[in-house]
Amino acid sequence: MNTDLNRINRLHLMLNEYVEHEQIPGLSVGIVWNGNQCFAGEYGTANKGTGAPVLRDTLFHQASVSKTFVATGIMQLVEQGKIDLDAPIMKYLSYFKLDDERYGSITVRQLLNHTSGMPDENDYAWDRPEYDEQSLERYVRSSSHLKLQSDPGDKFAYSNIGYEILGDLIAKVSGLSFEHYMKSAILEPIGMRSSSFLKQEVEERLAAPHVLGSSPGYGGYVSDVFPYNRAHAPSSTLYTSADDMCRYLQMHVNQGIAGNGYSALQSGSHAAMWKPHAETGYDPKKSHIGLGWFMGDYKGSRILSHAGWDTGFLTHLFILPDDQIGIAVMANSDYVWLDNVSFSILDQLLGFSDMSQIKRSLAHQVASLAVSDGVEQAMEEYQRILREEPESYYLSDYEFVGITEALARNNQEQDAMIRILSCGTAIAPESSTISSRLQELRANKMSQ
């Protein structure tokens, strides 16, 4: 691989231009290549309400990328002989119960690889958060009414609840709060000194969450709700910067050895975490699940990854161990297609692309004009783009639906969504997903 500083500098210019022109408030990117060279870049605004820029020490909510840290913590305790991966979780948490006789056979390994049969959470109570140290154990105890979706070990089914249980396991086995263990055993020793799982510790440096609106104008605005609840710390609430994430990436790329020489994990732990345990049914990049990591193939390279999505935030974490590449991408908005950014970066690093720009979303450009100026003006802009600058944009049919779903989550006007989908059906008349969503919205409007 011929990765050099010129390629990194080109990426920096591309990311600057992308954030300047795209519907995205802020972006932070950390890159490790050749095992130890690091790049951290900050772009855009941390808070559209105040205009504060994204700075080197701005922290982003990581959502489910947090789970890879939980897996790292569990493997540390396995190495210390304090946890047996194949022991029932009840061995460590005697109060864990479900309304299902099969729960007694759920193992630590099955929780890590999402084959426990546990259901997923559908209400994180971001709007009614808990802050006390006992909230995590209370949450685990509150699962007693749940039933399993399948036999433990039978098949993959993603479960945030499972990771809250693992976080409680870390707390009970270590004798520390979950957040204290993560800080003292992982974050601080590898040099992530600005990072925390505890929102109260870092509040003044947090990027604000942005959600999509259509009134008074199309675009992101600061969410009234921040996605924090201490009961969901293990699954969701790591706060970190691109600079700090480079240290985490470096540790994993180097098989457990941090850049400062600290040995966070033994090499055998990576072999266990990065071994395929079950098929996911996802795309080839995430075709299998290991212990806390998705894995698959990207253009001939082995790739380990995790993504995160919570109110107002999106995150990506990629490691290509054989190529000695690690990438962390974090956005303080929840309505952009972050794959477009992350894989553009990855293609540059792998030498698959020599592009001079990251493509912008044609769906967002059309949607913005449909909301402000109407369908006719939006379609005229669409035709102009096709004639004059088609290489500057990408088109994803489903993004039209994704945009209206983002607006619906924030109780935006149905008329705006109908205009957006009307453009979508004109651009992609073969898409049954867009047409079905449009029919649904029109029917809802007529029934009101």
C-alpha positions as CSV (number, residue, x, y, z in Angstrom):
1,M,0.0,0.0,0.0
2,N,1.4,3.4,-1.0
3,T,-0.2,5.7,1.5
4,D,1.6,9.1,1.9
5,L,1.1,12.5,3.3
6,N,0.1,13.9,0.0
7,R,-2.9,11.6,0.0
8,I,-3.8,12.6,3.5
9,N,-3.5,16.3,2.7
10,R,-5.8,15.7,-0.3
11,L,-8.3,14.1,2.0
12,H,-8.2,17.1,4.3
13,L,-9.1,19.4,1.5
14,M,-11.9,17.1,0.3
15,L,-13.4,16.9,3.8
16,N,-13.3,20.7,4.2
17,E,-15.1,21.2,0.9
18,Y,-17.6,18.4,1.7
19,V,-18.7,19.9,5.0
20,E,-18.8,23.4,3.6
21,H,-21.3,22.4,0.9
22,E,-23.2,19.4,2.3
23,Q,-26.2,19.3,4.7
24,I,-24.0,18.4,7.6
25,P,-23.1,20.6,10.6
26,G,-19.9,19.0,11.8
27,L,-17.5,16.2,11.2
28,S,-14.5,14.7,12.9
29,V,-12.2,12.1,11.3
30,G,-9.3,10.1,12.8
31,I,-7.0,7.9,10.7
32,V,-4.2,5.5,11.5
33,W,-2.2,3.9,8.8
34,N,1.0,1.9,8.7
35,G,0.2,1.0,12.3
36,N,1.4,4.3,13.9
37,Q,0.9,7.3,11.6
38,C,-2.1,9.3,12.7
39,F,-4.3,12.0,11.2
40,A,-7.1,13.9,13.0
41,G,-9.2,16.5,11.3
42,E,-12.1,18.6,12.5
43,Y,-14.6,20.3,10.2
44,G,-17.7,22.4,10.4
45,T,-19.7,23.5,13.5
46,A,-20.2,21.8,16.8
47,N,-23.4,23.7,17.5
48,K,-25.4,25.5,14.8
49,G,-27.2,27.4,17.5
50,T,-24.1,29.1,18.8
51,G,-21.9,28.8,15.8
52,A,-19.1,27.1,17.8
53,P,-16.7,25.3,15.5
54,V,-15.6,21.7,15.8
55,L,-12.2,21.8,17.6
56,R,-9.4,19.3,18.3
57,D,-10.9,18.7,21.7
58,T,-14.6,18.6,20.7
59,L,-16.2,15.3,21.8
60,F,-18.8,13.4,19.9
61,H,-21.3,10.9,21.2
62,Q,-20.3,7.6,19.8
63,A,-23.5,5.6,20.0
64,S,-23.0,1.9,19.3
65,V,-19.3,2.3,18.5
66,S,-19.2,2.2,22.4
67,K,-19.8,-1.6,22.2
68,T,-16.3,-2.3,20.9
69,F,-14.9,-0.7,24.1
70,V,-17.2,-3.0,26.2
71,A,-15.9,-6.0,24.3
72,T,-12.3,-4.8,25.0
73,G,-13.1,-4.5,28.7
74,I,-14.6,-7.9,28.8
75,M,-11.6,-9.5,27.2
76,Q,-9.3,-7.8,29.7
77,L,-11.2,-9.4,32.5
78,V,-11.1,-12.7,30.7
79,E,-7.3,-12.4,30.5
80,Q,-7.3,-11.8,34.3
81,G,-9.3,-14.9,34.9
82,K,-12.3,-13.0,36.3
83,I,-14.7,-13.9,33.5
84,D,-15.2,-17.1,31.6
85,L,-16.7,-16.4,28.2
86,D,-18.7,-19.6,28.2
87,A,-20.1,-19.3,31.7
88,P,-23.8,-18.4,32.1
89,I,-24.2,-14.7,32.8
90,M,-26.2,-15.8,36.0
91,K,-22.9,-16.9,37.5
92,Y,-21.9,-13.3,37.8
93,L,-25.3,-11.5,38.0
94,S,-27.5,-13.6,40.2
95,Y,-30.4,-11.1,39.9
96,F,-30.5,-11.4,36.1
97,K,-33.8,-13.0,35.1
98,L,-36.2,-13.2,32.2
99,D,-39.8,-14.3,31.8
100,D,-38.4,-17.3,29.8
101,E,-37.0,-20.5,31.2
102,R,-34.1,-20.5,28.6
103,Y,-32.5,-17.5,30.2
104,G,-30.3,-19.5,32.5
105,S,-28.2,-20.8,29.6
106,I,-27.3,-17.4,28.2
107,T,-23.5,-17.1,28.2
108,V,-21.1,-14.1,28.2
109,R,-19.9,-15.0,24.7
110,Q,-23.5,-15.1,23.4
111,L,-24.2,-11.6,24.7
112,L,-20.9,-10.4,23.0
113,N,-21.8,-11.9,19.6
114,H,-25.5,-11.1,19.7
115,T,-26.6,-14.7,19.6
116,S,-28.2,-14.7,23.1
117,G,-31.7,-14.5,21.8
118,M,-32.2,-11.2,23.7
119,P,-34.6,-8.7,22.2
120,D,-33.5,-5.2,21.4
121,E,-34.4,-1.9,23.2
122,N,-37.0,0.4,21.6
123,D,-37.1,3.2,24.2
124,Y,-33.8,4.6,25.5
125,A,-35.6,7.3,27.5
126,W,-33.2,10.0,26.2
127,D,-35.9,12.5,27.2
128,R,-36.0,11.2,30.8
129,P,-32.4,10.2,31.6
130,E,-31.1,8.7,34.8
131,Y,-27.7,9.8,36.2
132,D,-27.0,7.7,39.3
133,E,-24.6,4.8,39.5
134,Q,-27.3,2.3,40.3
135,S,-29.2,3.0,37.1
136,L,-27.4,0.2,35.1
137,E,-28.2,-2.5,37.6
138,R,-31.8,-1.3,37.9
139,Y,-32.1,-1.5,34.1
140,V,-30.8,-5.1,34.1
141,R,-33.2,-6.0,36.9
142,S,-36.0,-4.4,34.9
143,S,-35.6,-6.9,32.1
144,S,-37.3,-9.7,34.1
145,H,-40.5,-9.3,32.0
146,L,-38.8,-10.0,28.7
147,K,-38.9,-13.1,26.6
148,L,-36.2,-14.5,24.3
149,Q,-36.6,-14.3,20.6
150,S,-34.7,-17.5,19.9
151,D,-32.8,-20.2,21.8
152,P,-29.5,-18.9,23.2
153,G,-26.7,-19.5,20.7
154,D,-29.1,-20.3,17.8
155,K,-28.7,-17.2,15.6
156,F,-27.6,-13.6,15.3
157,A,-30.0,-10.8,16.5
158,Y,-28.6,-7.5,17.4
159,S,-29.4,-6.5,21.0
160,N,-28.5,-3.3,22.8
161,I,-30.0,-4.8,26.0
162,G,-27.3,-7.5,25.9
163,Y,-24.6,-4.9,26.0
164,E,-26.1,-3.2,29.0
165,I,-26.0,-6.5,30.8
166,L,-22.3,-6.8,29.8
167,G,-21.6,-3.4,31.2
168,D,-23.2,-4.4,34.5
169,L,-21.0,-7.5,34.4
170,I,-17.9,-5.4,34.1
171,A,-19.0,-3.3,37.0
172,K,-19.7,-6.2,39.3
173,V,-16.6,-8.2,38.4
174,S,-14.3,-5.3,38.7
175,G,-15.8,-3.7,41.8
176,L,-16.0,-0.3,40.1
177,S,-18.7,1.5,38.3
178,F,-18.9,0.7,34.6
179,E,-17.6,4.2,33.7
180,H,-14.8,4.2,36.2
181,Y,-13.6,0.8,35.0
182,M,-13.6,1.9,31.3
183,K,-11.7,5.1,32.2
184,S,-9.1,3.5,34.5
185,A,-8.5,0.3,32.4
186,I,-8.9,1.5,28.8
187,L,-9.3,5.2,28.2
188,E,-6.6,6.7,30.4
189,P,-3.9,4.0,30.0
190,I,-3.9,4.1,26.2
191,G,-3.9,7.9,26.2
192,M,-7.6,8.8,25.6
193,R,-7.5,11.3,28.4
194,S,-10.2,13.6,27.0
195,S,-12.7,10.8,26.7
196,S,-15.4,9.5,29.0
197,F,-18.6,7.4,29.2
198,L,-20.0,9.8,31.8
199,K,-21.6,12.9,30.2
200,Q,-21.3,15.0,33.4
201,E,-17.5,14.8,33.2
202,V,-17.2,16.3,29.7
203,E,-20.4,18.3,29.1
204,E,-18.7,21.6,28.2
205,R,-16.8,20.0,25.3
206,L,-19.6,18.0,23.7
207,A,-20.8,18.6,20.2
208,A,-24.5,19.3,20.0
209,P,-26.8,16.7,18.4
210,H,-28.5,17.9,15.2
211,V,-31.7,16.6,13.6
212,L,-33.4,17.4,10.3
213,G,-36.0,20.0,9.9
214,S,-38.0,21.6,7.1
215,S,-39.3,24.8,8.8
216,P,-38.4,27.6,8.7
217,G,-35.8,26.2,6.3
218,Y,-34.5,22.8,5.3
219,G,-31.5,21.6,7.3
220,G,-30.1,20.5,10.6
221,Y,-31.0,22.1,13.9
222,V,-29.9,21.4,17.5
223,S,-32.1,18.7,19.0
224,D,-34.0,19.5,22.2
225,V,-33.0,16.0,23.5
226,F,-29.4,14.8,24.0
227,P,-29.0,11.0,23.8
228,Y,-27.8,10.3,27.3
229,N,-29.1,7.9,29.9
230,R,-26.6,6.3,32.3
231,A,-28.6,3.1,32.1
232,H,-27.5,2.8,28.5
233,A,-23.8,3.8,29.0
234,P,-22.4,0.5,27.8
235,S,-24.3,0.4,24.5
236,S,-24.1,4.0,23.6
237,T,-22.4,6.8,25.7
238,L,-18.7,7.0,24.9
239,Y,-17.7,10.6,24.3
240,T,-14.5,11.1,22.4
241,S,-12.6,13.0,19.8
242,A,-10.9,12.0,16.6
243,D,-7.5,12.6,18.2
244,D,-8.3,10.2,21.1
245,M,-9.9,7.6,18.7
246,C,-6.6,7.5,16.8
247,R,-5.0,6.1,20.0
248,Y,-7.8,3.4,20.2
249,L,-7.4,2.5,16.6
250,Q,-3.6,2.3,16.9
251,M,-4.0,-0.1,19.9
252,H,-6.2,-2.4,18.0
253,V,-4.2,-2.2,14.7
254,N,-1.1,-3.2,16.7
255,Q,-2.9,-6.2,18.4
256,G,-3.4,-4.6,21.8
257,I,-0.2,-2.5,22.1
258,A,-1.0,1.3,22.5
259,G,1.2,3.9,21.0
260,N,2.5,4.8,24.4
261,G,3.6,1.2,24.9
262,Y,0.7,0.1,27.2
263,S,-0.5,-3.4,26.6
264,A,-4.2,-3.2,26.7
265,L,-4.9,-6.7,25.4
266,Q,-3.0,-9.8,24.6
267,S,-2.8,-10.8,20.9
268,G,-4.9,-13.9,21.6
269,S,-7.8,-11.7,22.7
270,H,-7.9,-10.2,19.2
271,A,-7.9,-13.6,17.7
272,A,-11.0,-14.4,19.8
273,M,-12.8,-11.1,19.2
274,W,-12.1,-11.1,15.5
275,K,-13.1,-14.7,14.8
276,P,-16.4,-15.1,13.0
277,H,-19.0,-16.5,15.3
278,A,-22.3,-16.2,13.4
279,E,-23.6,-15.0,10.0
280,T,-25.5,-11.7,10.2
281,G,-27.4,-11.6,6.9
282,Y,-25.9,-8.1,6.4
283,D,-23.8,-6.9,3.4
284,P,-20.4,-8.5,2.7
285,K,-18.6,-5.8,4.8
286,K,-20.5,-7.0,7.8
287,S,-21.3,-10.6,6.9
288,H,-20.3,-12.1,10.2
289,I,-20.2,-11.1,13.9
290,G,-17.3,-11.7,16.2
291,L,-17.1,-10.6,19.9
292,G,-18.3,-7.0,19.7
293,W,-17.1,-6.5,16.1
294,F,-18.7,-7.0,12.7
295,M,-16.4,-8.4,10.1
296,G,-16.3,-9.1,6.4
297,D,-14.5,-8.2,3.2
298,Y,-14.0,-4.9,1.5
299,K,-12.5,-5.0,-2.0
300,G,-10.3,-8.0,-1.0
301,S,-9.3,-6.7,2.4
302,R,-10.4,-8.1,5.8
303,I,-12.5,-5.4,7.6
304,L,-13.6,-5.1,11.2
305,S,-16.2,-2.5,12.0
306,H,-18.9,-1.0,14.0
307,A,-21.3,1.8,13.4
308,G,-23.4,4.0,15.7
309,W,-26.7,5.9,15.4
310,D,-28.5,7.8,18.1
311,T,-30.5,11.1,18.1
312,G,-28.3,13.7,16.4
313,F,-25.2,11.6,16.0
314,L,-23.7,9.1,13.5
315,T,-20.4,7.2,13.9
316,H,-18.2,4.7,12.0
317,L,-15.2,2.7,13.2
318,F,-13.3,0.6,10.6
319,I,-10.1,-1.5,11.1
320,L,-8.3,-3.2,8.2
321,P,-5.7,-5.2,10.2
322,D,-3.9,-6.7,7.3
323,D,-3.5,-3.2,5.7
324,Q,-2.7,-1.6,9.1
325,I,-5.5,1.0,8.6
326,G,-8.0,2.3,11.1
327,I,-10.6,5.0,10.5
328,A,-13.0,6.7,12.9
329,V,-15.7,9.1,11.4
330,M,-18.1,11.0,13.6
331,A,-20.9,13.4,12.7
332,N,-23.1,15.5,15.0
333,S,-26.2,14.8,12.8
334,D,-28.3,11.7,12.2
335,Y,-29.6,12.3,8.7
336,V,-26.6,12.1,6.4
337,W,-25.3,8.9,4.6
338,L,-22.0,8.6,6.4
339,D,-21.0,5.6,4.3
340,N,-20.3,8.1,1.5
341,V,-17.7,9.8,3.6
342,S,-16.2,6.8,5.3
343,F,-15.7,4.7,2.2
344,S,-14.4,7.6,0.2
345,I,-11.7,8.0,2.8
346,L,-11.0,4.2,2.8
347,D,-10.7,4.1,-1.0
348,Q,-8.2,6.9,-0.9
349,L,-6.1,5.1,1.6
350,L,-6.2,1.8,-0.2
351,G,-5.3,3.4,-3.5
352,F,-8.6,2.5,-5.2
353,S,-9.5,6.1,-5.9
354,D,-7.8,9.2,-7.0
355,M,-10.9,11.5,-6.7
356,S,-10.6,15.1,-5.9
357,Q,-13.9,15.4,-4.0
358,I,-16.3,13.6,-1.8
359,K,-19.6,13.4,-3.7
360,R,-22.6,15.3,-2.3
361,S,-26.1,13.9,-1.8
362,L,-28.3,14.6,-4.8
363,A,-31.4,13.6,-2.7
364,H,-30.6,16.3,0.0
365,Q,-30.0,18.9,-2.7
366,V,-33.3,18.2,-4.4
367,A,-35.1,17.9,-1.0
368,S,-33.8,21.3,0.1
369,L,-35.2,23.0,-3.0
370,A,-38.4,21.1,-2.9
371,V,-39.1,22.4,0.6
372,S,-38.0,26.0,-0.1
373,D,-39.0,26.6,-3.8
374,G,-41.3,23.7,-4.7
375,V,-41.2,20.6,-6.8
376,E,-40.7,22.3,-10.2
377,Q,-37.7,24.3,-9.1
378,A,-36.2,21.2,-7.5
379,M,-36.6,19.2,-10.6
380,E,-35.0,22.0,-12.7
381,E,-32.0,21.9,-10.4
382,Y,-31.8,18.1,-10.7
383,Q,-31.7,18.4,-14.5
384,R,-29.0,21.1,-14.3
385,I,-26.9,18.9,-12.1
386,L,-27.2,16.0,-14.6
387,R,-26.1,18.3,-17.4
388,E,-23.3,20.3,-15.7
389,E,-21.8,18.4,-12.7
390,P,-23.0,14.8,-12.5
391,E,-19.7,13.7,-11.1
392,S,-20.1,15.9,-8.0
393,Y,-23.1,14.1,-6.7
394,Y,-24.3,10.6,-5.8
395,L,-27.9,9.4,-6.0
396,S,-29.3,6.9,-3.6
397,D,-33.0,6.2,-4.2
398,Y,-33.6,5.1,-0.7
399,E,-32.2,8.4,0.7
400,F,-35.5,10.2,-0.3
401,V,-37.3,7.9,2.1
402,G,-34.6,8.2,4.7
403,I,-34.9,12.0,4.6
404,T,-38.7,11.9,5.1
405,E,-38.3,9.4,8.0
406,A,-35.8,11.8,9.6
407,L,-38.3,14.7,9.2
408,A,-41.1,12.5,10.5
409,R,-39.1,11.7,13.7
410,N,-39.0,15.4,14.4
411,N,-42.7,16.0,13.7
412,Q,-42.1,18.1,10.6
413,E,-44.8,19.1,8.1
414,Q,-46.2,16.4,5.9
415,D,-46.5,18.8,2.9
416,A,-42.7,19.1,2.8
417,M,-42.3,15.4,2.9
418,I,-44.8,14.9,0.1
419,R,-42.9,17.4,-2.1
420,I,-39.6,15.6,-1.4
421,L,-41.1,12.2,-2.3
422,S,-42.8,13.6,-5.4
423,C,-39.3,14.6,-6.7
424,G,-38.1,11.1,-5.7
425,T,-40.8,9.3,-7.7
426,A,-40.0,11.5,-10.7
427,I,-36.3,10.8,-10.4
428,A,-36.7,7.1,-9.6
429,P,-40.1,6.0,-10.9
430,E,-39.1,2.3,-10.6
431,S,-38.7,2.6,-6.8
432,S,-41.7,1.0,-5.1
433,T,-40.3,2.1,-1.7
434,I,-40.5,5.8,-2.6
435,S,-44.0,5.4,-4.2
436,S,-45.3,3.4,-1.3
437,R,-44.1,6.0,1.2
438,L,-45.6,8.8,-0.9
439,Q,-49.0,7.1,-1.0
440,E,-48.9,6.5,2.7
441,L,-48.2,10.2,3.4
442,R,-50.9,11.4,1.0
443,A,-53.5,9.0,2.6
444,N,-52.5,10.3,6.1
445,K,-53.0,13.9,4.9
446,M,-56.4,13.2,3.4
447,S,-57.6,11.5,6.6
448,Q,-56.8,14.5,8.8
